[in-house]
Amino acid sequence: MDVSDEDLWVFGYGSLMWRPGFSFEERRVARIEGYRRRLCVFSHVYRGTRERPGLVLGLDRGGECVGVAFRVAAMQKSSTISYLRERELVTDVYIETVVDAVLDNGKPVKAVTYIADPQHSQYAAPMEPTALVELVRQGRGISGPNVEYVLNTYRHLEALGIEDAELAFLAETVA
């Protein structure tokens, strides 16, 4: 990761949007191309266990994703990256990546984000809607019930005016 004196942008598409866990100077709606938000990761820690996995979001290849970009002050860059790695790379199912993001004001930025590794054993896509519902209903990990994660993410997307058909379906089905 670059250790320059420039501010860091972080792109969040799931729980980072509503529980970033790091200090930031600015928060903007942003869009990236080439990846889409998808419940495509079996959760064995935060929202499930190995015996009863839940499902969490990942960036999966294809399409586009609208989420939130956070601008982190340059002096907080190192501690923020350390925090994100501890949080997101706990089972190495995500790959830390720098993507081109476009903020809601049209400004392009480079942002660090975490994409799902389709070669990892926790990668769970594609999946039928009934299987998604079953896994979300059963999942419970150290961060709480999987249903709570899906509902929180959906509500935050809705509040930002961001549509997500899969999460809308799940929120309606599991609520």
JOJONOR-V588701 format. One record per residue. N is the residue number from 1. BURIAL is b if it has 24 or more other C-alpha atoms within 12 Angstrom, else e. D_FIRST is the distance of its C-alpha to the first C-alpha in Angstrom with 1 decimal. Layout:
# JOJONOR-V588701
n:N burial:BURIAL d_first:D_FIRST
n:N burial:BURIAL d_first:D_FIRST
This chain:
# JOJONOR-V588701
n:1 burial:e d_first:0.0
n:2 burial:e d_first:3.8
n:3 burial:e d_first:6.3
n:4 burial:e d_first:9.2
n:5 burial:e d_first:12.3
n:6 burial:e d_first:12.1
n:7 burial:b d_first:12.5
n:8 burial:b d_first:10.2
n:9 burial:b d_first:12.1
n:10 burial:b d_first:12.3
n:11 burial:b d_first:14.9
n:12 burial:b d_first:17.4
n:13 burial:b d_first:20.3
n:14 burial:b d_first:22.0
n:15 burial:b d_first:22.3
n:16 burial:b d_first:19.2
n:17 burial:b d_first:21.6
n:18 burial:b d_first:24.2
n:19 burial:e d_first:22.6
n:20 burial:b d_first:19.1
n:21 burial:e d_first:19.3
n:22 burial:b d_first:17.2
n:23 burial:b d_first:18.4
n:24 burial:b d_first:18.0
n:25 burial:e d_first:19.8
n:26 burial:e d_first:20.6
n:27 burial:b d_first:21.1
n:28 burial:b d_first:22.1
n:29 burial:b d_first:23.2
n:30 burial:b d_first:21.1
n:31 burial:b d_first:21.5
n:32 burial:b d_first:19.5
n:33 burial:e d_first:21.2
n:34 burial:e d_first:21.2
n:35 burial:b d_first:20.7
n:36 burial:b d_first:23.2
n:37 burial:b d_first:23.4
n:38 burial:b d_first:25.4
n:39 burial:b d_first:26.7
n:40 burial:b d_first:25.5
n:41 burial:b d_first:24.3
n:42 burial:b d_first:26.8
n:43 burial:b d_first:26.0
n:44 burial:b d_first:27.0
n:45 burial:b d_first:25.7
n:46 burial:b d_first:25.4
n:47 burial:b d_first:28.1
n:48 burial:b d_first:30.1
n:49 burial:b d_first:30.7
n:50 burial:e d_first:31.0
n:51 burial:e d_first:34.8
n:52 burial:e d_first:34.6
n:53 burial:b d_first:31.2
n:54 burial:b d_first:30.3
n:55 burial:b d_first:28.2
n:56 burial:b d_first:25.0
n:57 burial:b d_first:23.2
n:58 burial:b d_first:20.5
n:59 burial:b d_first:19.5
n:60 burial:b d_first:21.7
n:61 burial:e d_first:22.0
n:62 burial:e d_first:24.5
n:63 burial:e d_first:25.7
n:64 burial:b d_first:23.9
n:65 burial:b d_first:22.8
n:66 burial:b d_first:23.5
n:67 burial:b d_first:21.7
n:68 burial:b d_first:20.3
n:69 burial:b d_first:17.4
n:70 burial:b d_first:16.6
n:71 burial:b d_first:15.6
n:72 burial:b d_first:14.1
n:73 burial:b d_first:15.0
n:74 burial:e d_first:12.6
n:75 burial:e d_first:14.2
n:76 burial:e d_first:13.4
n:77 burial:b d_first:9.6
n:78 burial:e d_first:8.9
n:79 burial:e d_first:12.0
n:80 burial:b d_first:11.4
n:81 burial:b d_first:8.2
n:82 burial:e d_first:10.4
n:83 burial:e d_first:13.3
n:84 burial:b d_first:12.1
n:85 burial:e d_first:11.2
n:86 burial:e d_first:14.6
n:87 burial:b d_first:16.3
n:88 burial:b d_first:15.1
n:89 burial:e d_first:14.6
n:90 burial:e d_first:18.0
n:91 burial:e d_first:19.6
n:92 burial:b d_first:16.8
n:93 burial:b d_first:18.5
n:94 burial:b d_first:15.5
n:95 burial:b d_first:12.7
n:96 burial:b d_first:9.4
n:97 burial:b d_first:9.4
n:98 burial:e d_first:9.0
n:99 burial:b d_first:12.7
n:100 burial:b d_first:15.2
n:101 burial:b d_first:17.1
n:102 burial:b d_first:20.3
n:103 burial:b d_first:21.4
n:104 burial:e d_first:25.1
n:105 burial:e d_first:25.9
n:106 burial:e d_first:24.9
n:107 burial:e d_first:21.8
n:108 burial:e d_first:19.0
n:109 burial:b d_first:15.4
n:110 burial:b d_first:12.0
n:111 burial:b d_first:11.1
n:112 burial:b d_first:9.0
n:113 burial:b d_first:11.7
n:114 burial:b d_first:13.1
n:115 burial:b d_first:15.7
n:116 burial:b d_first:18.5
n:117 burial:b d_first:18.8
n:118 burial:e d_first:22.3
n:119 burial:e d_first:22.8
n:120 burial:e d_first:22.4
n:121 burial:e d_first:25.7
n:122 burial:b d_first:24.9
n:123 burial:b d_first:24.6
n:124 burial:b d_first:27.8
n:125 burial:b d_first:28.4
n:126 burial:e d_first:30.8
n:127 burial:e d_first:33.2
n:128 burial:e d_first:36.6
n:129 burial:e d_first:37.0
n:130 burial:e d_first:39.4
n:131 burial:e d_first:36.9
n:132 burial:b d_first:34.2
n:133 burial:b d_first:36.8
n:134 burial:e d_first:37.8
n:135 burial:b d_first:34.4
n:136 burial:b d_first:33.5
n:137 burial:b d_first:36.9
n:138 burial:b d_first:36.6
n:139 burial:b d_first:33.1
n:140 burial:b d_first:32.7
n:141 burial:b d_first:30.0
n:142 burial:e d_first:28.7
n:143 burial:e d_first:27.7
n:144 burial:e d_first:31.1
n:145 burial:b d_first:32.9
n:146 burial:b d_first:31.2
n:147 burial:b d_first:33.7
n:148 burial:b d_first:32.4
n:149 burial:b d_first:28.8
n:150 burial:b d_first:30.2
n:151 burial:b d_first:32.6
n:152 burial:b d_first:30.1
n:153 burial:b d_first:27.6
n:154 burial:b d_first:30.6
n:155 burial:b d_first:32.0
n:156 burial:b d_first:28.9
n:157 burial:b d_first:28.5
n:158 burial:e d_first:32.2
n:159 burial:e d_first:32.0
n:160 burial:e d_first:29.4
n:161 burial:e d_first:31.7
n:162 burial:b d_first:29.4
n:163 burial:e d_first:31.5
n:164 burial:b d_first:30.5
n:165 burial:e d_first:33.6
n:166 burial:b d_first:32.4
n:167 burial:b d_first:31.6
n:168 burial:b d_first:34.8
n:169 burial:e d_first:36.8
n:170 burial:b d_first:35.4
n:171 burial:b d_first:35.8
n:172 burial:e d_first:39.4
n:173 burial:e d_first:40.1
n:174 burial:b d_first:38.8
n:175 burial:e d_first:39.6
